[in-house]
């Protein structure tokens, strides 16, 4: 098949959707399909995706100026139309860019089936942000775009449960994000992280936060939980790995100082590659008090590293995580996170039982071949191809 994907930016600073698209397009190309990735910002797409290697996707970049949140210009339309004409199926990612709806109309006009991945953008929490603006945009552009799509893709049933009311006549399908599990099949071990971050070796339990430093992620909740833990006599290291908005990050660092937690809470910046896997392995727990995640790659990553997790019902895969046995789901409050961290630290038998459940759940639930078969089956169905 000839498959066209559209995502306005491929910069990983945009979060999980970019990672999901890069992994998915790479997987389809490896299966012998011709994959074109249309974008306005090449971002973090591999430089080898230039068309020279037919086993890899081809990135087509629309000319400047960047149109991440603007309509297609005439020159953009010509390039996009040529890509649509060559495709058997079009996969659009996201809903809040006008160009997404334009590409859907372009596909319909040319008789090409298309599907839309929501990427959490119609979750309850997400819709409540700039709610009036989004409701207007949805009414004018998004509703018809989704209801005329061959399928509206969600990565969890909880996402479809929340978002389905925004496209009542549309067809929702659920397939989990594709996750490259190879780095976790032969992990580097905790030594790499312990050498880089000696704080991990001071004898205290290590609790890891690894995500963007963003108010949605609840960094302040975890910092306040660390204060509650200290007050209750539980001393642990809270490792905050990630970068984000400078003003918010500064506010979180100030909060640590105000609560006199410099000895316990440590900002380590961006961590990636083998060091990231090692850091997961070096920690006893992974904690993320997030408001909303439609999937959240960090959760299966932590579990694939053997690290139990604590998070909230704001994660659309929270039921799957809980049923897997390696996750605890609590309220998004400092008291709830502090209480659960304390309970697990003081109950090594329960913590060990959760740890034993982590890897089997991930490698069973997010098996790459199984997920790729599901995506490929959906594509073939929509495109009318065997």
C-alpha positions in Angstrom: 0.0 0.0 0.0 0.9 3.6 -0.5 0.2 5.4 2.8 0.2 9.1 3.5 0.5 10.4 7.1 0.1 14.1 8.0 1.4 15.7 11.2 2.2 19.4 11.2 5.3 19.1 13.3 7.7 16.2 13.9 9.6 17.9 16.8 9.6 15.5 19.8 9.2 18.6 22.0 5.5 18.4 20.9 5.2 15.3 23.0 3.9 11.7 22.5 2.0 12.1 19.2 5.2 12.7 17.3 6.8 9.6 18.8 3.7 7.6 18.0 3.8 8.7 14.3 7.5 8.2 13.9 7.2 4.6 15.3 4.1 3.8 13.3 5.4 5.1 9.9 8.7 3.3 10.5 6.9 0.0 11.2 4.8 0.2 8.0 7.8 1.0 5.9 9.7 -2.0 7.4 6.8 -4.1 6.3 7.3 -3.1 2.7 4.6 -0.4 2.4 5.5 2.9 0.7 5.0 5.5 3.4 5.1 9.3 2.9 5.1 11.5 6.0 3.8 15.0 5.1 4.8 17.8 7.6 5.5 21.4 8.0 8.4 20.9 10.3 10.9 18.0 9.8 11.9 18.3 13.5 13.3 15.0 14.7 12.6 12.8 11.7 15.7 10.7 10.9 17.9 12.2 8.2 17.8 8.8 6.4 14.1 9.3 5.6 15.0 11.0 2.4 13.7 8.4 -0.1 17.1 6.7 -0.8 16.2 3.7 1.3 12.8 2.1 0.3 12.6 0.3 3.6 12.1 3.7 5.4 9.4 6.4 5.2 9.9 9.4 3.0 9.5 12.8 4.6 7.9 15.5 2.5 8.2 19.0 4.0 5.9 21.8 3.0 7.7 25.0 2.2 8.1 27.9 4.6 6.3 29.7 6.3 5.4 26.9 8.7 1.7 26.4 8.9 1.3 24.4 12.1 -1.9 26.2 13.0 -2.8 27.9 9.7 -4.6 26.9 6.5 -2.7 25.5 3.6 -1.4 28.1 1.3 -1.7 27.6 -2.5 1.8 26.2 -2.8 1.1 23.9 0.1 -2.1 22.6 -1.5 -0.4 21.6 -4.7 2.2 19.5 -2.8 -0.4 18.0 -0.4 -2.7 17.2 -3.4 0.1 15.4 -5.2 0.8 13.3 -2.1 -2.9 12.5 -1.7 -3.2 11.5 -5.3 -0.4 8.9 -4.9 -1.8 7.4 -1.7 -4.2 4.5 -1.2 -5.0 5.8 2.2 -4.5 9.0 4.2 -3.9 9.1 8.0 -4.3 12.5 9.6 -3.0 13.0 13.2 -4.7 15.5 15.5 -7.8 17.8 15.1 -7.1 21.3 16.2 -5.1 22.5 13.1 -7.2 23.8 10.2 -4.9 22.0 7.8 -6.0 18.7 9.2 -9.5 19.3 8.1 -8.3 20.6 4.8 -6.4 17.4 4.1 -9.5 15.4 5.0 -11.5 17.4 2.5 -8.8 16.9 -0.1 -8.9 13.2 0.4 -12.7 13.1 0.1 -12.6 15.1 -3.1 -10.2 12.6 -4.6 -12.1 9.5 -3.4 -9.3 8.5 -1.0 -10.2 7.0 2.3 -8.8 8.7 5.4 -8.7 8.1 9.1 -8.0 10.5 12.0 -6.0 9.8 15.1 -7.3 12.0 17.9 -4.1 11.9 20.0 -6.1 12.8 23.2 -7.3 16.1 21.8 -10.9 15.4 22.5 -10.4 14.0 26.0 -12.5 15.9 28.6 -9.5 17.7 30.1 -8.2 18.7 26.7 -11.5 20.1 25.5 -11.8 22.2 28.7 -8.7 24.1 27.8 -9.7 27.2 25.7 -13.1 25.6 25.7 -15.1 28.3 23.8 -12.6 28.5 21.0 -12.5 24.7 20.6 -16.3 24.3 20.7 -16.6 26.8 17.9 -13.8 25.2 15.8 -15.3 21.8 16.4 -18.8 22.9 15.3 -17.5 24.6 12.1 -14.7 22.2 11.0 -14.0 19.2 13.2 -17.3 17.4 13.5 -17.9 16.8 9.8 -14.2 16.0 9.4 -14.4 13.2 11.9 -17.9 11.9 10.9 -16.9 11.6 7.3 -13.6 9.8 8.1 -13.4 6.1 7.5 -12.4 5.7 11.1 -11.5 7.8 14.1 -8.6 6.2 15.9 -8.3 6.2 19.7 -5.4 4.5 21.6 -7.6 3.4 24.5 -11.3 2.6 25.2 -11.3 5.4 27.8 -10.3 7.9 25.1 -13.2 6.7 22.9 -15.6 6.9 25.8 -14.8 10.5 26.3 -14.4 11.7 22.7 -17.1 9.7 21.0 -19.8 12.3 21.8 -17.9 14.8 19.6 -18.5 12.7 16.5 -21.7 10.8 17.2 -22.2 9.6 13.6 -18.6 8.6 13.2 -16.9 5.3 13.6 -14.4 5.0 16.5 -11.8 2.3 16.7 -9.3 1.5 19.4 -5.7 0.4 18.8 -2.9 1.0 21.3 0.1 3.1 20.3 2.9 1.2 18.7 5.9 1.1 21.1 9.4 0.0 20.1 10.2 -2.5 22.9 13.7 -3.4 21.6 15.6 -1.1 24.0 13.9 -2.9 26.9 14.6 -6.5 25.7 18.3 -6.0 26.5 18.4 -3.1 28.9 21.7 -1.6 30.1 21.1 -2.1 33.8 20.9 0.5 36.5 24.7 1.2 36.6 24.7 3.7 33.9 22.2 5.9 35.7 23.8 5.5 39.1 27.1 6.6 37.7 25.5 9.6 36.0 23.4 10.5 39.0 25.2 9.5 42.3 22.1 10.6 44.3 20.6 7.3 43.3 23.1 5.4 45.5 22.5 7.2 48.8 20.5 4.3 50.2 17.0 5.9 50.0 14.2 4.6 47.8 14.1 6.4 44.4 10.9 7.7 42.9 11.1 8.8 39.3 9.1 11.4 37.4 10.0 11.4 33.7 8.0 13.7 31.4 7.7 17.3 30.3 7.8 19.9 33.1 4.3 21.1 32.4 1.4 22.0 34.7 -0.7 19.2 33.1 1.8 16.7 34.5 1.3 17.6 38.1 5.0 18.3 39.1 3.8 20.4 42.0 1.7 17.5 43.3 4.7 15.2 43.5 6.8 17.9 45.1 4.2 18.5 47.8 3.9 14.7 48.2 7.6 14.6 48.9 7.0 17.1 51.7 4.3 15.0 53.1 6.6 12.0 53.0 9.3 13.8 54.9 6.9 14.9 57.5 5.8 11.3 58.0 9.4 10.2 58.5 9.7 8.6 55.0 12.9 9.8 53.3 13.2 9.1 49.6 14.7 10.7 46.5 12.3 12.2 44.0 14.0 12.4 40.6 12.4 14.9 38.2 13.7 14.1 34.7 12.6 16.3 31.8 12.5 19.8 30.5 9.7 22.2 29.8 8.4 25.8 30.0 11.2 27.8 31.7 8.8 29.8 33.8 7.0 26.7 35.1 10.3 24.9 35.7 11.5 27.9 37.7 8.4 27.9 39.7 8.8 24.2 40.6 12.4 24.8 41.6 11.3 27.7 43.8 8.6 25.4 45.4 11.3 22.9 46.2 13.3 25.6 48.0 10.3 26.9 49.8 9.5 23.5 51.2 13.2 22.9 52.0 13.3 19.8 49.9 16.6 20.4 48.1 18.0 17.3 49.8 15.2 15.1 48.5 14.0 16.5 45.1 16.4 16.6 42.3 16.0 18.1 38.8 18.2 16.1 36.3 17.0 17.6 33.0 16.3 15.7 29.8 17.3 12.0 29.8 17.1 9.9 26.7 18.5 6.7 25.0 20.1 4.0 27.1 20.5 6.4 30.0 16.7 6.7 30.2 16.2 3.0 30.3 18.9 2.7 33.0 17.2 5.4 35.0 13.9 3.6 35.0 15.8 0.5 36.2 17.6 2.4 38.9 14.3 3.6 40.5 11.9 1.8 42.8 8.8 3.6 41.6 7.6 5.7 38.7 5.1 8.4 39.7 3.2 10.8 37.3 0.3 12.8 38.8 -0.9 13.8 35.4 -4.2 15.5 34.5 -4.5 13.8 31.1 -2.7 11.4 28.9 -4.4 9.6 26.0 -1.7 6.9 26.2 1.6 8.0 27.8 4.6 6.2 26.5 6.4 6.6 29.8 4.0 4.1 31.5 4.8 1.0 29.3 8.4 2.1 29.3 8.6 2.1 33.0 6.9 -1.2 33.3 9.1 -2.7 30.5 12.0 -1.7 32.7 10.6 -3.5 35.7 9.5 -0.4 37.6 6.0 -0.2 39.1 4.0 2.9 38.6 1.7 5.3 40.4 -0.6 7.5 38.4 -4.2 8.8 38.0 -7.4 8.1 36.1 -6.4 11.0 33.9 -4.5 8.4 31.9 -6.7 6.8 29.3 -5.0 3.4 29.7 -5.3 3.5 33.5 -7.7 0.5 33.5 -5.3 -1.6 31.4 -2.3 -0.5 33.6 -4.2 -1.4 36.8 -5.4 -4.8 35.5 -1.8 -5.6 34.4 -0.8 -5.7 38.1 2.2 -3.3 38.0 0.3 -0.1 38.5 -1.5 1.7 41.3 -4.1 4.3 40.4 -4.8 7.1 43.0 -6.4 10.5 43.2 -4.4 13.5 41.8 -3.5 14.9 45.2 -0.3 15.3 47.3 -1.8 13.3 50.1 -2.9 10.4 47.8 0.5 10.1 46.1 2.4 10.4 49.4 0.2 7.7 51.0 0.7 5.3 48.1 4.4 5.9 47.9 4.7 5.3 51.6 2.6 2.2 51.5 4.6 0.6 48.7 8.0 1.5 50.3 6.9 0.0 53.6 5.5 -3.1 52.0 8.3 -4.8 50.1 6.2 -7.9 49.4 3.5 -6.0 47.6 6.1 -3.9 45.7 7.9 -7.1 44.6 4.6 -8.6 43.5 3.9 -5.5 41.4 7.4 -5.6 40.0 7.0 -9.2 38.9 3.9 -8.2 36.9 5.4 -5.3 35.0 7.3 -6.9 32.1 4.9 -9.8 31.2 2.1 -7.3 31.0 3.9 -4.9 28.6 5.4 -7.5 26.3 2.0 -9.2 26.0 -0.2 -6.2 25.7 2.0 -4.0 23.5 3.6 -6.7 21.3 4.7 -4.9 18.2 3.7 -7.6 15.6 0.2 -7.8 17.1 -0.4 -4.1 17.0 1.1 -3.7 13.5 -1.3 -6.4 12.3 -4.2 -4.5 13.8 -3.2 -1.2 12.1 -2.5 -3.0 8.8 -5.8 -4.7 8.9 -7.6 -1.4 9.5 -5.8 0.3 6.6 -6.5 -2.6 4.2 -10.2 -2.6 5.2 -10.5 1.2 4.6 -8.6 1.1 1.4 -10.5 -1.9 0.1 -7.3 -3.9 -0.4 -6.5 -7.5 0.5 
